[in-house]
Amino acid sequence: MHKIALELGPFTIAWYGVFVAFGFLAGIWTASRRAMHEGVKPELIIDLGPWLLVGAIVGARSLYVISYWHEVFAPQPIWEIFMVQHGGLVYYGGLIGASLACILFARRKKLALWRLADILAPSIALGYVFGRFGCLMNGCCYGRYCTMPWAITYPVGHETHPGGETALPVHPTQVYDSILNLGFYVLLAWLYRRKKFDGQIFAFYLIGYAILRFIVESFRGDYIIHYLGGWATPAQLISMGILVAGVGLFFLLPRQKVKKMEKGA
C-alpha cells in the first residue's frame, strides 16, 4: 500500500487519483475510437467526458453518504459530506450518476441514447480496471482473512492489523476485480462488433458486471454493515437490482426496435 504518488510542497498527489485519472482517460479514448463505427463524431465523446466525470463523482459520493450516514456522517459536521478527499466513493453510485449525466447529454445533443451507451459500455469496464488498482494502492476495498499463497498484507496502522505488529493476510479483492474486468472489457469489445440492437452491449455490461461484482464481494472484508441476516454487502444488494435492470433492458429493447419498424412499415 502506497497512498502518496508525489508531494510538491503543500500539494499531495495520491496514487488513487492517478489511477482513476488513467482509467477515465483510457475509457474516453477507447470510446471515442469506437464511436467512429457508429457514425458518431469522436469529439462528442470528448465533450461528454466532463459530464460523466461530474455525474460519477456526485453519484459516488451521494450513495456513500446515504449508505453510511449513521455510522460515519451523523457524528461529523455537515460539511464532511463534501470532503471527498477524505475518501468515500461508491462505484455503483458513480455508475448511476454518470448514466444520468449521459442521458442529459444525449438529449441536449439529440443523440441516440442506447447507441451512445453501447459505445461507452466496454470502456466502463476498462476504466474500472485502473480504478481498482487505485484502491489497492490506497488500501481500501480490501478482502477478508485469507491463507492462500496470493494473500496480501498491509503495513502497520491499516485496518487489517487488529493490534500489535501481527499482519493479517487478506484476499487481494482489488486484483480480483481488475483481472475479471479486463477480461470483461475484451469480451464486451468483441461483442460490440456483433451486436444486434442498440443498447445490447450496455445491457450485457450491467448483467455481467453485476454477476462479477456479486462474486468478488463475497471475499470483501472492509464493510462495517451487512444486510439480509449479515451475509449480503451493500454492493451485493445493488448488484441484484442492476442485474434485474440489465436483464430487463436485454429483453425490452429489441421489442422496442420491432415496434418502431412496424410503425415505419
Rosetta silent file (secondary structure, phi, psi, omega in degrees, C-alpha in Angstrom):
SEQUENCE: MHKIALELGPFTIAWYGVFVAFGFLAGIWTASRRAMHEGVKPELIIDLGPWLLVGAIVGARSLYVISYWHEVFAPQPIWEIFMVQHGGLVYYGGLIGASLACILFARRKKLALWRLADILAPSIALGYVFGRFGCLMNGCCYGRYCTMPWAITYPVGHETHPGGETALPVHPTQVYDSILNLGFYVLLAWLYRRKKFDGQIFAFYLIGYAILRFIVESFRGDYIIHYLGGWATPAQLISMGILVAGVGLFFLLPRQKVKKMEKGA
SCORE:     score description
SCORE:     0.000 S_00000001
   1 L     0.000  121.690  177.845    0.000    0.000    0.000 S_00000001
   2 L  -137.240   97.866 -174.564    1.460    3.334   -1.102 S_00000001
   3 L   -71.297  -38.676 -171.494   -1.061    6.145   -0.925 S_00000001
   4 E   -94.587  124.053  176.521    1.178    9.025   -1.983 S_00000001
   5 E   -89.202  -39.947 -175.401    2.462    9.199   -5.552 S_00000001
   6 E  -159.626  140.224  176.256    4.111   12.612   -5.387 S_00000001
   7 E  -120.149  122.005  178.873    4.487   15.511   -2.982 S_00000001
   8 E  -120.522   87.425 -177.006    5.053   19.012   -4.348 S_00000001
   9 L    63.035 -123.485 -179.495    5.319   21.319   -1.356 S_00000001
  10 L   -78.681   -7.474 -176.621    1.844   21.622    0.164 S_00000001
  11 E   -96.616  134.177  179.936    0.298   19.632   -2.690 S_00000001
  12 E  -122.330  128.692  178.087   -0.033   15.863   -2.460 S_00000001
  13 E  -107.341  120.673 -177.262   -0.904   13.628   -5.389 S_00000001
  14 E   -91.774  147.104  177.557   -2.371   10.270   -4.385 S_00000001
  15 H   -61.035  -33.906  179.152   -1.961    7.086   -6.376 S_00000001
  16 H   -57.980  -47.360  179.204   -5.712    6.554   -6.149 S_00000001
  17 H   -64.492  -37.483  179.666   -6.333    9.774   -8.047 S_00000001
  18 H   -63.568  -47.192 -178.877   -3.622    8.946  -10.581 S_00000001
  19 H   -68.042  -38.933  177.602   -5.104    5.526  -11.395 S_00000001
  20 H   -63.034  -40.945  177.978   -8.659    6.867  -11.536 S_00000001
  21 H   -63.423  -43.834  176.775   -7.494    9.584  -13.924 S_00000001
  22 H   -59.806  -43.623 -179.937   -5.727    6.992  -16.112 S_00000001
  23 H   -62.757  -42.338  179.113   -8.868    4.872  -16.114 S_00000001
  24 H   -63.547  -46.078 -178.731  -11.065    7.809  -17.072 S_00000001
  25 H   -66.512  -40.603  178.079   -8.756    8.885  -19.900 S_00000001
  26 H   -63.545  -39.758  179.289   -8.378    5.322  -21.199 S_00000001
  27 H   -65.492  -46.019  179.998  -12.139    4.920  -21.165 S_00000001
  28 H   -64.864  -41.690 -178.204  -12.813    8.168  -23.006 S_00000001
  29 H   -65.101  -47.932 -179.600  -10.106    7.495  -25.594 S_00000001
  30 H   -65.728  -36.068  177.649  -11.255    3.951  -26.413 S_00000001
  31 H   -66.839  -38.185  179.277  -14.891    5.086  -26.525 S_00000001
  32 H   -65.533  -35.042  176.407  -14.016    7.915  -28.919 S_00000001
  33 H   -69.617  -38.707 -179.620  -12.327    5.409  -31.219 S_00000001
  34 H   -69.569  -29.476 -177.324  -15.319    3.100  -31.021 S_00000001
  35 H   -59.251  -31.862 -177.561  -17.710    5.963  -31.787 S_00000001
  36 H   -62.534  -28.022  178.244  -16.485    6.148  -35.364 S_00000001
  37 H   -72.220  -17.609  179.559  -18.001    2.715  -36.050 S_00000001
  38 H  -103.056    4.661 -178.003  -21.408    4.149  -35.106 S_00000001
  39 L    74.440   19.323  178.420  -21.081    7.298  -37.178 S_00000001
  40 L  -100.928  132.091 -179.610  -20.671    9.390  -34.020 S_00000001
  41 L   -64.567  131.785  178.538  -18.004   12.063  -34.053 S_00000001
  42 H   -56.807  -30.367 -179.507  -15.181   11.281  -31.577 S_00000001
  43 H   -61.835  -28.965  178.892  -15.307   14.926  -30.468 S_00000001
  44 H   -67.856  -35.884  177.824  -18.760   14.297  -28.987 S_00000001
  45 H   -67.840  -38.815  176.889  -17.338   11.611  -26.706 S_00000001
  46 H   -62.724  -42.712  178.673  -14.616   14.028  -25.589 S_00000001
  47 H   -65.090  -31.742  179.017  -17.291   16.638  -24.868 S_00000001
  48 H   -69.729  -25.565 -175.433  -19.239   14.037  -22.906 S_00000001
  49 H   -49.073  -54.625 -179.873  -16.215   13.386  -20.659 S_00000001
  50 H   -60.602  -34.351  176.905  -16.731   16.273  -18.184 S_00000001
  51 H   -62.671  -45.562  179.840  -20.425   15.395  -17.874 S_00000001
  52 H   -65.205  -39.689 -178.382  -19.560   11.820  -16.985 S_00000001
  53 H   -62.786  -49.603  179.761  -16.857   12.912  -14.550 S_00000001
  54 H   -64.320  -44.803  179.620  -19.123   15.267  -12.613 S_00000001
  55 H   -61.509  -40.314 -179.378  -22.016   12.821  -12.643 S_00000001
  56 H   -65.888  -44.242 -178.207  -19.799    9.978  -11.430 S_00000001
  57 H   -65.949  -46.440 -179.302  -18.301   11.963   -8.539 S_00000001
  58 H   -63.485  -44.800 -179.325  -21.653   13.345   -7.375 S_00000001
  59 H   -66.460  -43.202 -178.227  -23.331    9.962   -7.652 S_00000001
  60 H   -64.392  -41.075  179.850  -20.489    8.030   -6.000 S_00000001
  61 H   -71.376  -40.072 -178.007  -20.318   10.430   -3.063 S_00000001
  62 H   -61.869  -45.003 -179.318  -24.088   10.651   -2.659 S_00000001
  63 H   -67.667  -34.918  177.098  -24.553    6.894   -2.407 S_00000001
  64 H   -64.681  -44.306  179.824  -21.692    6.625    0.097 S_00000001
  65 H   -62.681  -43.173  179.463  -23.224    9.335    2.282 S_00000001
  66 H   -64.185  -43.278 -176.037  -26.639    7.673    2.127 S_00000001
  67 H   -68.431  -33.922 -173.168  -25.220    4.224    2.882 S_00000001
  68 L  -121.711   31.048 -177.389  -23.077    5.293    5.843 S_00000001
  69 H   -59.681  -53.096 -176.055  -24.941    8.300    7.199 S_00000001
  70 H   -69.858  -36.781 -175.472  -25.495    6.977   10.723 S_00000001
  71 H   -78.327  -34.009 -171.888  -22.134    5.221   11.007 S_00000001
  72 H  -116.173  -47.697 -167.149  -19.885    7.941    9.557 S_00000001
  73 H   -94.354  -29.369 -178.681  -21.571   11.274    8.875 S_00000001
  74 L   -56.829  -40.841  179.248  -24.154   11.783   11.608 S_00000001
  75 L   -77.966   -9.491 -173.468  -21.486   12.443   14.293 S_00000001
  76 L   -97.890  161.523  172.570  -19.489   14.726   11.952 S_00000001
  77 L   -59.947  151.184 -173.542  -20.001   18.379   10.914 S_00000001
  78 H   -60.460  -30.735 -177.740  -22.327   18.692    7.918 S_00000001
  79 H   -71.401   -9.659  176.722  -19.521   19.887    5.611 S_00000001
  80 H   -62.884  -22.208  177.512  -17.816   16.493    5.955 S_00000001
  81 H   -57.140  -34.934 -174.261  -20.261   15.370    3.254 S_00000001
  82 H   -93.232    0.208 -177.357  -18.280   17.360    0.712 S_00000001
  83 L   -84.727   68.509 -177.031  -14.811   16.233    1.852 S_00000001
  84 H   -62.411  -29.478 -178.202  -14.269   13.753   -0.978 S_00000001
  85 H   -65.465  -14.665  177.189  -10.500   13.897   -0.445 S_00000001
  86 H   -83.176   -2.965 -178.062  -11.018   12.042    2.849 S_00000001
  87 L    97.562  163.540  177.448  -12.282    9.026    0.905 S_00000001
  88 L   113.185   68.308  175.880  -15.733    7.585    0.475 S_00000001
  89 L  -129.637  136.925 -179.331  -16.908    6.913   -3.072 S_00000001
  90 L  -111.073  124.545 -174.822  -19.226    4.081   -4.125 S_00000001
  91 H   -57.711  -44.843 -177.698  -18.820    2.738   -7.655 S_00000001
  92 H   -61.582  -35.737  175.745  -22.475    1.932   -8.179 S_00000001
  93 H   -64.265  -39.630  177.269  -23.382    5.488   -7.211 S_00000001
  94 H   -64.182  -39.695  178.466  -20.847    6.712   -9.753 S_00000001
  95 H   -63.411  -43.661  179.277  -22.351    4.454  -12.423 S_00000001
  96 H   -66.010  -44.673  179.661  -25.846    5.756  -11.722 S_00000001
  97 H   -63.132  -42.972  178.913  -24.675    9.381  -11.645 S_00000001
  98 H   -66.513  -35.444  178.358  -22.700    9.015  -14.883 S_00000001
  99 H   -64.796  -42.244  177.791  -25.691    7.313  -16.533 S_00000001
 100 H   -64.409  -40.320  177.872  -27.957   10.224  -15.642 S_00000001
 101 H   -63.599  -38.030  178.819  -25.363   12.671  -16.971 S_00000001
 102 H   -65.049  -39.460  177.890  -25.180   10.654  -20.197 S_00000001
 103 H   -61.558  -46.010  179.418  -28.971   10.831  -20.578 S_00000001
 104 H   -62.846  -42.514  179.954  -28.926   14.609  -20.187 S_00000001
 105 H   -64.217  -43.985 -179.070  -26.049   14.954  -22.662 S_00000001
 106 H   -62.290  -39.734  178.852  -27.747   12.718  -25.233 S_00000001
 107 H   -68.373  -40.169 -179.183  -30.956   14.752  -25.036 S_00000001
 108 H   -66.534  -39.657 -177.808  -29.111   18.036  -25.308 S_00000001
 109 H   -92.875   -0.899  179.572  -27.099   16.896  -28.326 S_00000001
 110 L    57.676   49.937  178.314  -30.026   14.898  -29.782 S_00000001
 111 L  -103.559  154.235  175.700  -28.049   11.665  -29.868 S_00000001
 112 L   -70.451  113.421 -171.899  -29.409    8.112  -29.838 S_00000001
 113 H   -59.696  -50.427 -173.710  -29.106    7.234  -26.141 S_00000001
 114 H   -71.571  -28.445  173.551  -28.729    3.454  -26.387 S_00000001
 115 H   -66.130  -41.793  177.776  -26.260    3.727  -29.249 S_00000001
 116 H   -65.214  -39.728  179.156  -24.196    6.064  -27.093 S_00000001
 117 H   -62.486  -38.410  177.949  -24.488    3.678  -24.138 S_00000001
 118 H   -65.543  -37.665  178.516  -23.127    0.826  -26.263 S_00000001
 119 H   -61.380  -39.279 -174.790  -20.156    2.953  -27.290 S_00000001
 120 H   -81.767  -29.195 -168.932  -19.317    3.616  -23.656 S_00000001
 121 H   -52.528  -53.377 -179.948  -20.024    0.183  -22.143 S_00000001
 122 H   -61.170  -34.719 -178.256  -16.726   -1.630  -22.878 S_00000001
 123 H   -69.868  -25.882  175.344  -14.767    1.451  -21.831 S_00000001
 124 H   -63.227  -45.241  178.853  -16.516    1.494  -18.453 S_00000001
 125 H   -62.795  -39.475  179.724  -15.086   -1.944  -17.748 S_00000001
 126 H   -65.769  -44.801  178.380  -11.624   -0.810  -18.881 S_00000001
 127 H   -60.577  -35.166 -179.739  -11.668    2.274  -16.671 S_00000001
 128 H   -63.928  -32.678  178.596  -12.693    0.112  -13.726 S_00000001
 129 H   -57.386  -48.140  179.687   -9.530   -1.971  -14.152 S_00000001
 130 H   -67.239  -40.830 -177.805   -7.373    1.086  -13.391 S_00000001
 131 H   -59.342  -40.123 -179.230   -9.680    2.288  -10.621 S_00000001
 132 H   -69.812  -30.903  174.122   -9.363   -0.931   -8.654 S_00000001
 133 H   -68.493  -30.567  172.679   -5.576   -0.756   -8.769 S_00000001
 134 H   -62.869  -39.385  176.977   -6.005    2.703   -7.278 S_00000001
 135 H   -63.821  -38.414  178.791   -7.967    1.074   -4.473 S_00000001
 136 H   -61.827  -44.587  179.635   -5.136   -1.404   -3.958 S_00000001
 137 H   -68.836  -30.286 -178.532   -2.603    1.399   -3.576 S_00000001
 138 H   -81.032  -20.835 -179.442   -4.981    3.311   -1.305 S_00000001
 139 L    86.424   12.201  179.254   -5.619    0.318    0.958 S_00000001
 140 L  -101.943  171.646  177.242   -9.396    0.415    0.596 S_00000001
 141 L    57.180   35.300 -176.413  -11.865   -2.219   -0.657 S_00000001
 142 L   -81.406  168.469 -176.147   -9.679   -4.961    0.832 S_00000001
 143 E   -93.204  178.016  176.511  -10.614   -8.588    1.345 S_00000001
 144 L   -85.945  176.999 -175.916  -11.301  -10.782    4.332 S_00000001
 145 E   -53.885  136.875 -175.894   -8.815  -13.086    6.017 S_00000001
 146 L  -145.158  140.077  177.908   -7.078  -15.415    3.584 S_00000001
 147 L  -113.099    9.638 -179.822   -4.451  -18.158    3.882 S_00000001
 148 L   -72.088  158.638 -177.572   -3.918  -18.677    0.147 S_00000001
 149 L   -60.278  -27.110 -177.841   -0.416  -18.151   -1.329 S_00000001
 150 L   -92.104    9.770  177.165   -1.533  -14.964   -3.111 S_00000001
 151 L   -61.131  150.066  178.851   -2.857  -13.298    0.064 S_00000001
 152 E  -118.778  156.745  176.271   -1.531   -9.795    0.713 S_00000001
 153 L  -124.944  148.200  179.933   -0.739   -7.941    3.922 S_00000001
 154 L  -104.109  158.823 -179.162   -0.928   -4.225    4.635 S_00000001
 155 L   -67.134  163.629  178.855    1.504   -2.141    6.713 S_00000001
 156 L   -58.053  137.792 -177.302    1.036   -1.458   10.407 S_00000001
 157 L   105.977  -17.635  177.235   -1.705    1.066   11.008 S_00000001
 158 L   -78.017  158.895 -177.227   -4.043   -0.373    8.398 S_00000001
 159 L   -60.893  -22.972 -178.760   -7.450   -1.715    9.449 S_00000001
 160 L   -78.512    0.439  172.870   -6.274   -5.278    8.773 S_00000001
 161 L  -102.287   94.951 -177.368   -3.930   -5.001   11.769 S_00000001
 162 L   -64.460  -14.041 -179.762   -6.261   -5.692   14.700 S_00000001
 163 L   161.216  145.632  179.623   -3.481   -4.816   17.123 S_00000001
 164 L    74.522 -156.727 -175.876    0.234   -5.076   17.568 S_00000001
 165 L  -100.384   -3.154 -176.340    2.644   -5.883   14.769 S_00000001
 166 L   -71.735  124.222  179.051    0.960   -9.059   13.507 S_00000001
 167 L   -84.691  138.697  178.575   -0.126   -8.720    9.878 S_00000001
 168 L  -103.111  108.401  179.660   -3.472  -10.182    8.871 S_00000001
 169 L   -68.086  139.788 -176.825   -3.264  -11.647    5.326 S_00000001
 170 E  -135.794  163.219  175.459   -6.327  -10.879    3.216 S_00000001
 171 L   -65.663  134.668  174.752   -7.754  -11.579   -0.220 S_00000001
 172 L   -80.481   69.679 -174.028   -6.484   -9.107   -2.866 S_00000001
 173 H   -60.879  -30.085  178.313  -10.060   -8.343   -3.928 S_00000001
 174 H   -63.621  -38.319  178.942   -8.948   -5.267   -5.862 S_00000001
 175 H   -70.324  -39.643  175.757   -6.760   -7.502   -8.054 S_00000001
 176 H   -55.357  -50.052 -178.491   -9.612   -9.982   -8.500 S_00000001
 177 H   -59.421  -45.062 -177.021  -11.828   -7.152   -9.698 S_00000001
 178 H   -63.993  -46.356 -178.430   -9.204   -5.748  -12.061 S_00000001
 179 H   -64.264  -45.423 -179.824   -8.387   -9.075  -13.719 S_00000001
 180 H   -62.560  -40.910 -178.222  -12.039  -10.025  -14.150 S_00000001
 181 H   -76.077  -24.577  173.582  -12.949   -6.648  -15.616 S_00000001
 182 H   -66.525  -45.012  175.311  -10.009   -6.695  -18.002 S_00000001
 183 H   -63.787  -36.852  178.960  -11.329   -9.949  -19.423 S_00000001
 184 H   -65.248  -38.837  177.142  -14.829   -8.470  -19.386 S_00000001
 185 H   -60.560  -45.244  178.971  -13.604   -5.480  -21.395 S_00000001
 186 H   -60.560  -42.704  179.687  -12.160   -7.788  -24.070 S_00000001
 187 H   -64.290  -44.913 -179.177  -15.452   -9.702  -24.219 S_00000001
 188 H   -64.807  -40.379  178.412  -17.559   -6.542  -24.491 S_00000001
 189 H   -63.856  -36.201  177.189  -15.311   -5.116  -27.221 S_00000001
 190 H   -68.682  -44.206  180.000  -15.697   -8.388  -29.145 S_00000001
 191 H   -66.911  -30.448 -176.459  -19.476   -8.436  -28.688 S_00000001
 192 H   -57.952  -39.323 -178.878  -19.757   -4.803  -29.712 S_00000001
 193 L   -76.311   -3.729 -177.792  -18.862   -5.606  -33.322 S_00000001
 194 L  -123.873   15.323 -174.973  -21.529   -8.323  -33.352 S_00000001
 195 L   -69.440  152.484 -176.885  -24.422   -6.552  -31.616 S_00000001
 196 L  -104.361  -21.813 -178.197  -27.961   -6.954  -32.924 S_00000001
 197 L  -154.189  156.015  178.597  -29.666   -3.899  -31.453 S_00000001
 198 L   -66.106  133.226 -178.986  -28.835   -0.601  -29.753 S_00000001
 199 L    97.758  -10.198 -176.954  -28.444   -0.981  -26.010 S_00000001
 200 H   -63.386  -44.150 -176.322  -27.440   -4.642  -26.195 S_00000001
 201 H   -70.789  -38.704  177.670  -23.842   -4.094  -25.070 S_00000001
 202 H   -65.575  -41.329  177.823  -24.809   -1.758  -22.238 S_00000001
 203 H   -62.356  -41.081  178.934  -27.431   -4.257  -21.051 S_00000001
 204 H   -66.461  -35.322  176.341  -24.835   -7.022  -21.199 S_00000001
 205 H   -60.778  -47.352 -179.505  -22.438   -4.831  -19.244 S_00000001
 206 H   -59.042  -44.418 -179.479  -24.996   -4.388  -16.451 S_00000001
 207 H   -64.163  -52.071 -176.049  -25.663   -8.129  -16.334 S_00000001
 208 H   -65.099  -44.383 -178.580  -22.024   -9.181  -16.466 S_00000001
 209 H   -65.332  -41.097  179.790  -20.701   -6.583  -14.058 S_00000001
 210 H   -58.630  -41.275  179.650  -23.446   -7.307  -11.508 S_00000001
 211 H   -67.599  -47.528 -179.967  -22.513  -11.006  -11.536 S_00000001
 212 H   -61.374  -43.551 -178.154  -18.766  -10.360  -11.306 S_00000001
 213 H   -65.611  -40.354  179.605  -19.206   -7.810   -8.536 S_00000001
 214 H   -60.300  -41.446 -179.123  -21.502  -10.111   -6.555 S_00000001
 215 H   -66.161  -50.051 -177.466  -18.883  -12.873   -6.690 S_00000001
 216 H   -64.063  -33.805 -179.715  -15.936  -10.667   -5.680 S_00000001
 217 H   -60.385  -26.368 -179.680  -17.967   -9.099   -2.891 S_00000001
 218 L   -67.255  -13.897  178.008  -18.121  -12.483   -1.163 S_00000001
 219 L  -103.018   -0.857 -177.225  -14.375  -12.075   -0.483 S_00000001
 220 E   -74.451  147.437 -179.020  -14.573   -8.490    0.816 S_00000001
 221 L  -132.982   14.685 -173.294  -13.720   -7.765    4.429 S_00000001
 222 L  -105.260   -1.164 -176.313  -13.957   -3.984    4.770 S_00000001
 223 L   -78.266  140.332  177.790  -17.693   -3.402    5.206 S_00000001
 224 L   -95.851  -10.535  176.788  -18.956   -2.090    8.518 S_00000001
 225 L  -136.171  147.663  175.872  -22.577   -3.033    7.771 S_00000001
 226 L  -135.158  163.195 -177.308  -24.238   -6.079    6.172 S_00000001
 227 E  -127.874  176.233  177.619  -27.800   -6.955    5.237 S_00000001
 228 L    54.176   52.019  178.101  -30.096   -9.982    4.888 S_00000001
 229 L    79.822   12.673  175.234  -29.026  -11.572    8.121 S_00000001
 230 L    97.762    2.156 -177.280  -25.421  -10.471    7.830 S_00000001
 231 L  -101.148  -20.473 -174.369  -24.377  -12.214    4.614 S_00000001
 232 E  -103.025  131.464  174.429  -25.020   -9.542    1.967 S_00000001
 233 L   -81.559  162.393  176.273  -22.871   -6.475    1.455 S_00000001
 234 H   -55.905  -39.373 -179.417  -24.475   -3.206    0.302 S_00000001
 235 H   -67.332  -32.015  177.554  -22.924   -3.706   -3.153 S_00000001
 236 H   -67.811  -36.996  176.142  -24.409   -7.196   -3.409 S_00000001
 237 H   -63.157  -45.461  179.527  -27.871   -5.785   -2.786 S_00000001
 238 H   -66.593  -35.499  178.778  -27.378   -3.182   -5.500 S_00000001
 239 H   -59.108  -36.932  177.687  -25.922   -5.840   -7.802 S_00000001
 240 H   -61.352  -44.452  179.055  -29.222   -7.696   -7.602 S_00000001
 241 H   -66.591  -40.746  178.636  -31.071   -4.603   -8.752 S_00000001
 242 H   -65.010  -37.934  177.937  -28.551   -3.876  -11.514 S_00000001
 243 H   -61.989  -45.306  178.805  -28.834   -7.473  -12.730 S_00000001
 244 H   -62.029  -43.240  179.376  -32.615   -7.157  -12.972 S_00000001
 245 H   -62.105  -42.702  179.974  -32.269   -3.836  -14.818 S_00000001
 246 H   -64.538  -44.177  178.405  -29.786   -5.345  -17.279 S_00000001
 247 H   -63.331  -40.792  178.582  -31.970   -8.381  -17.982 S_00000001
 248 H   -59.990  -46.751  178.871  -34.980   -6.099  -18.425 S_00000001
 249 H   -63.790  -39.181 -176.718  -33.166   -3.936  -20.979 S_00000001
 250 H   -60.591  -34.083 -178.434  -31.826   -7.002  -22.786 S_00000001
 251 H   -96.206  -26.692 -177.380  -35.361   -8.258  -23.463 S_00000001
 252 H   -83.429  -37.745 -176.216  -37.258   -4.965  -23.761 S_00000001
 253 H   -62.241  -41.071  176.871  -35.004   -3.033  -26.143 S_00000001
 254 H   -62.152  -34.436  178.552  -35.332   -5.494  -29.074 S_00000001
 255 H   -65.925  -38.256  176.779  -39.127   -5.283  -28.751 S_00000001
 256 H   -62.868  -38.147  178.824  -38.963   -1.503  -28.979 S_00000001
 257 H   -63.342  -43.011  179.796  -36.913   -1.864  -32.166 S_00000001
 258 H   -64.304  -42.255  179.917  -39.520   -4.187  -33.671 S_00000001
 259 H   -62.244  -40.863  178.643  -42.361   -1.804  -32.761 S_00000001
 260 H   -64.157  -39.527  179.385  -40.548    1.098  -34.415 S_00000001
 261 H   -67.195  -37.309  178.458  -40.010   -0.953  -37.541 S_00000001
 262 H   -66.828  -38.730  178.606  -43.705   -1.919  -37.613 S_00000001
 263 H   -66.635  -35.409 -178.908  -44.771    1.711  -37.270 S_00000001
 264 H   -78.773  -13.002 -177.011  -42.462    2.711  -40.087 S_00000001
 265 L   -75.201    0.000    0.000  -43.747   -0.063  -42.352 S_00000001
